[in-house]
C-alpha cells in the first residue's frame, strides 16, 4: 500500500511534478498581479478562460493568496434573503475606493463562482442568487495592510447588498487607492486598434500605394435573429446560461414526454461533450426527470425551465425547439428506434 508519510510523494512521477510546477507558476503570477493592484477575481476568471487554471483549484488559490499572503478579511454567510437586482451591486461598490473586494458565491448547480463585485461583467457570472447558499466576501487593500475593522465592515456591507438590503457606505470605504480598474484583457481588447492585413506582393507605387495605405473598417454585423441571440446568450467566461422556458402543450407531461426529454438531452450532451443540461420546475432543480411525471403536477400550460453549463455552449435554440416538441403531443417522434440508441439530433 502506498505510504503517505512523505509530503512530496505526489511529485514522484513526471506528470504530477510538471503539473505542480505549472500550478505554482500560475499562482505566483496571480500574486504578482494582485501586488500590482489587480482584483484576484478578475485574474482568476482570466486564467480559467485561458485554461491556465482549473476551476477545482480556485478555492485553494483564493484562500492562499487572500487569506495567507495578503491578509484579507473574510466574512461568510448563508444568505437568508437574496438580492433580485445583482447588477446594482456594482453601481454601489464601484465607488468604494478604499477597499478591494472579492466574492465567492457557492452556486447550487455550478459550484463556487469567484466574482469582483465592482465589475459588472464579473457579476453577470451569477445568473441568480439562492437562499441558504454560502457567500464569502474577502476585503483587503492588495499588498498593503488595511485596518481590520474597516475591512470587516466593508465585507459585511457587501453581504448585506447580496442579501437584498441597503448598505451604508462609510467614509472609510470611499477614499483610498483601491479604485476599480477594468481587467487588463478586457481593457486591451477595447482599446487595441484594428489593423489592416498587410498586402501581399511587391509594394505599390503612386495612387495605388495611397489606396493600399487606407485602413478599411470592418462591415457591421447584420442584425441577428432571436434564435442566434439565444445561442450567444452566454458571455465569454460564463459557466451557465440564463434560464430558458419550455411550455407544456400536451394535456399532461406524462411518461412519454419524460422519455422524449431524456433522449433529447442525451443526444445533446453526447454531441457536446462537457456540457450539462439542468432542468428546473417551480424553482426547484430536477435531478431525476421521472419526478416530473410522478408528481402529476406538470400539466398543460405549465412551464419547465432549463439551463446549460460548460464551455463553448451552442445549439441552445435547437435544444429548446426539440424540448418544446417533446413536451407536446408530438413527443412520439423521439421514441422511435431501439431503446438504447442515441438520437442524431445535433
C-alpha positions in Angstrom: 0.0 0.0 0.0 1.3 3.4 -0.9 2.6 5.4 2.1 1.6 9.0 2.6 4.3 9.8 5.1 6.2 11.9 2.6 4.5 15.2 1.7 6.3 15.2 -1.6 5.4 11.7 -2.6 2.9 13.1 -5.1 5.7 14.6 -7.1 7.4 11.3 -7.7 6.3 10.9 -11.3 7.0 13.3 -14.1 3.4 14.2 -14.9 2.5 15.2 -11.4 5.7 17.1 -10.9 5.2 19.1 -14.1 1.5 19.8 -13.3 2.6 21.1 -9.8 5.2 23.3 -11.4 2.7 24.8 -13.8 0.3 25.4 -10.9 2.9 27.1 -8.8 3.9 29.4 -11.7 0.2 30.3 -12.2 -0.2 31.1 -8.5 3.0 33.2 -8.4 1.7 35.1 -11.5 -1.6 35.7 -9.7 0.2 37.0 -6.6 2.2 39.4 -8.7 -1.0 40.6 -10.4 -2.7 41.3 -7.0 0.5 43.1 -5.9 0.1 45.3 -9.0 -3.5 46.2 -7.8 -5.4 43.8 -10.0 -8.5 42.2 -8.5 -8.0 38.5 -7.8 -11.4 37.5 -9.1 -10.7 39.2 -12.4 -7.3 37.5 -12.6 -8.7 34.1 -11.7 -11.5 34.3 -14.3 -9.0 35.3 -16.9 -6.9 32.3 -16.0 -9.9 30.0 -16.2 -10.9 31.4 -19.6 -7.3 30.8 -20.8 -7.4 27.3 -19.4 -4.4 28.0 -17.3 -6.2 27.3 -14.0 -8.6 24.5 -13.3 -11.9 25.5 -11.7 -11.4 22.9 -9.0 -8.3 24.7 -7.8 -10.0 28.1 -7.4 -10.9 27.9 -3.7 -7.4 26.9 -2.5 -5.8 29.7 -4.6 -8.2 32.3 -3.2 -7.5 31.1 0.4 -3.8 31.0 -0.1 -3.4 34.4 -1.8 -6.0 36.5 0.0 -6.0 34.7 3.4 -2.4 33.7 3.8 -0.4 36.0 1.6 -2.2 39.4 1.7 -4.2 39.0 5.0 -7.6 40.0 3.6 -10.5 39.9 6.0 -13.2 37.2 5.2 -16.8 37.3 6.2 -19.1 34.4 5.3 -22.8 34.0 5.5 -25.6 31.6 4.3 -27.9 34.0 2.5 -31.2 34.3 4.4 -32.6 36.6 1.7 -31.2 37.4 -1.8 -30.9 40.5 -4.0 -33.0 40.5 -7.1 -31.0 43.1 -8.9 -27.5 41.8 -8.8 -26.2 44.4 -11.3 -26.9 47.2 -8.9 -24.2 45.9 -6.5 -21.5 47.0 -9.0 -23.0 50.5 -9.0 -22.8 50.7 -5.2 -19.4 49.1 -4.6 -17.8 50.8 -7.7 -17.3 53.9 -5.6 -15.6 52.1 -2.7 -12.0 53.2 -3.5 -10.8 52.4 0.0 -11.1 48.6 -0.2 -10.6 45.8 -2.7 -13.4 43.1 -2.8 -13.6 39.5 -3.9 -16.8 37.5 -3.6 -17.0 33.7 -3.7 -20.6 32.5 -4.2 -21.2 28.8 -3.8 -23.7 28.3 -6.7 -26.0 25.3 -6.0 -25.6 24.0 -9.6 -22.2 25.1 -11.0 -20.1 25.2 -7.8 -18.0 28.2 -6.5 -18.1 31.3 -8.6 -15.4 34.0 -7.9 -16.5 37.5 -8.8 -15.4 41.1 -8.5 -18.5 42.9 -7.1 -17.2 46.2 -8.6 -17.1 44.6 -12.1 -20.5 44.5 -13.9 -19.3 41.8 -16.3 -18.0 39.7 -13.5 -21.3 39.8 -11.6 -23.0 38.5 -14.7 -21.5 35.1 -14.0 -24.1 34.8 -11.2 -27.3 34.0 -13.0 -29.3 34.1 -9.8 -28.9 34.0 -6.0 -30.4 31.3 -4.0 -31.3 31.5 -0.3 -29.3 29.4 2.2 -26.3 29.2 -0.2 -22.9 30.2 1.1 -21.4 33.6 0.3 -17.9 34.5 1.3 -16.7 38.1 0.9 -13.0 39.0 1.1 -11.9 42.6 1.8 -8.4 44.0 1.7 -6.1 46.6 0.2 -4.0 44.5 -2.2 -0.4 44.2 -0.9 -0.9 46.9 1.7 -2.1 46.1 5.2 -5.6 47.6 5.9 -7.5 48.4 9.1 -9.0 45.1 10.1 -12.2 46.7 11.5 -12.8 48.7 8.3 -12.2 45.7 6.1 -14.7 43.6 8.2 -17.3 46.3 8.0 -16.9 46.6 4.2 -17.2 42.8 3.8 -20.3 42.7 5.9 -21.8 45.6 3.9 -21.3 43.5 0.7 -23.1 40.6 2.3 -26.0 42.9 3.0 -26.0 44.0 -0.6 -26.1 40.4 -1.8 -28.9 39.8 0.7 -31.0 42.5 -1.0 -30.6 45.0 1.8 -29.3 48.5 1.6 -25.8 49.0 3.0 -24.5 52.4 4.1 -21.0 53.1 2.7 -18.8 54.5 5.4 -16.4 57.3 4.5 -13.5 54.9 5.1 -14.8 52.7 2.2 -14.7 55.6 -0.3 -11.2 57.0 0.0 -8.1 55.1 -1.0 -6.1 53.6 -3.8 -8.2 50.5 -4.4 -10.4 52.0 -7.2 -11.9 49.7 -9.7 -9.9 49.0 -12.8 -11.2 47.0 -15.8 -9.4 43.7 -16.2 -6.3 44.1 -18.4 -7.5 41.6 -21.0 -10.9 43.4 -21.4 -9.3 46.9 -21.4 -6.8 45.8 -24.0 -9.4 44.3 -26.3 -11.4 47.6 -26.1 -8.5 49.9 -26.7 -6.5 48.0 -29.2 -6.9 49.4 -32.7 -7.7 47.1 -35.5 -5.0 46.8 -38.1 -5.5 46.1 -41.8 -3.7 43.0 -43.1 -0.5 43.7 -44.9 -1.0 43.5 -48.7 0.9 40.7 -50.4 3.3 41.1 -53.3 5.6 44.0 -54.2 5.0 47.4 -52.7 2.6 49.6 -54.8 3.5 53.0 -56.2 1.7 56.3 -56.6 -2.1 56.3 -56.3 -2.1 52.5 -55.7 0.2 52.9 -52.7 -2.1 55.6 -51.2 -5.1 53.4 -51.7 -3.3 50.4 -50.2 -2.5 52.5 -47.1 -6.1 53.2 -46.3 -7.4 51.0 -43.4 -10.7 49.5 -44.4 -13.1 49.3 -41.5 -14.9 46.0 -41.0 -18.6 46.0 -42.1 -21.0 45.9 -39.2 -22.5 42.6 -38.3 -26.0 42.0 -39.7 -28.9 42.1 -37.2 -29.1 38.7 -35.5 -32.3 36.6 -35.3 -33.6 35.7 -31.8 -32.6 32.1 -32.2 -29.0 33.1 -32.9 -29.1 35.6 -30.0 -30.2 32.8 -27.7 -27.2 30.8 -28.6 -24.9 33.7 -27.9 -26.5 34.5 -24.5 -23.6 33.1 -22.6 -20.8 35.7 -22.4 -17.1 34.6 -22.6 -16.1 33.0 -19.3 -19.7 32.3 -18.2 -20.4 28.7 -17.0 -24.1 28.8 -17.1 -26.7 30.1 -19.5 -29.8 32.1 -18.4 -33.0 30.0 -17.8 -35.0 29.1 -20.9 -38.7 28.2 -20.6 -40.5 25.4 -22.3 -44.3 25.4 -22.2 -46.1 22.1 -21.8 -48.6 21.9 -24.6 -49.6 18.2 -24.0 -52.6 17.7 -21.7 -50.2 16.2 -19.2 -46.4 15.9 -19.1 -46.6 12.1 -18.8 -44.1 9.3 -19.0 -43.8 9.5 -22.8 -42.9 13.2 -22.6 -40.3 12.3 -19.9 -38.7 9.6 -22.1 -38.6 12.0 -25.0 -36.8 14.7 -22.9 -34.3 12.1 -21.7 -33.4 11.1 -25.3 -33.2 14.7 -26.5 -30.9 15.7 -23.6 -28.8 12.6 -24.0 -28.4 13.4 -27.7 -27.4 16.9 -26.9 -24.8 16.1 -24.2 -23.2 13.2 -26.2 -22.8 15.6 -29.2 -21.5 18.4 -27.0 -19.1 16.7 -24.6 -18.5 18.7 -21.4 -21.9 20.4 -21.4 -24.7 19.6 -19.0 -28.4 20.4 -19.2 -30.0 21.4 -15.9 -33.8 21.1 -15.6 -35.9 23.2 -13.2 -39.6 23.1 -12.3 -41.4 25.5 -9.9 -38.0 27.0 -8.9 -36.5 23.5 -7.9 -33.7 21.7 -9.6 -34.9 18.4 -11.1 -32.1 15.8 -10.9 -34.4 12.9 -11.9 -36.7 13.7 -14.8 -39.1 10.9 -13.8 -40.1 13.1 -10.9 -41.8 15.4 -13.4 -44.2 12.6 -14.2 -44.5 11.1 -10.7 -45.6 14.4 -9.2 -48.5 14.6 -11.6 -48.4 18.4 -11.3 -46.9 19.2 -14.7 -50.0 19.8 -16.8 -51.0 21.7 -19.9 -49.8 25.3 -19.7 -47.1 24.6 -17.1 -43.6 25.9 -17.8 -40.4 23.8 -17.3 -37.1 25.6 -17.4 -33.6 24.5 -18.4 -30.1 25.9 -18.4 -26.8 24.7 -19.8 -23.5 24.7 -18.1 -20.0 24.3 -19.5 -17.8 26.0 -22.1 -18.4 26.8 -25.7 -22.1 26.4 -25.3 -24.0 26.1 -28.6 -27.3 24.8 -30.2 -29.4 26.3 -27.4 -32.2 27.4 -29.7 -32.3 23.9 -31.4 -32.4 22.2 -28.0 -35.2 24.5 -26.9 -37.1 23.7 -30.0 -36.8 19.9 -29.6 -37.7 20.1 -25.9 -40.8 22.1 -26.8 -41.8 19.3 -29.2 -41.0 16.7 -26.6 -43.4 18.5 -24.2 -46.2 18.4 -26.8 -48.4 15.6 -28.2 -45.7 15.1 -30.9 -43.3 13.5 -28.4 -43.5 10.1 -30.1 -41.2 11.3 -32.8 -38.3 11.0 -30.3 -39.2 7.5 -29.1 -38.7 5.6 -32.4 -35.8 3.3 -32.9 -34.0 0.9 -30.5 -34.4 1.8 -26.8 -30.7 2.3 -26.2 -30.0 4.1 -29.5 -28.7 7.7 -29.4 -30.7 10.2 -31.5 -28.7 12.1 -34.0 -30.4 15.5 -33.5 -27.4 17.9 -33.2 
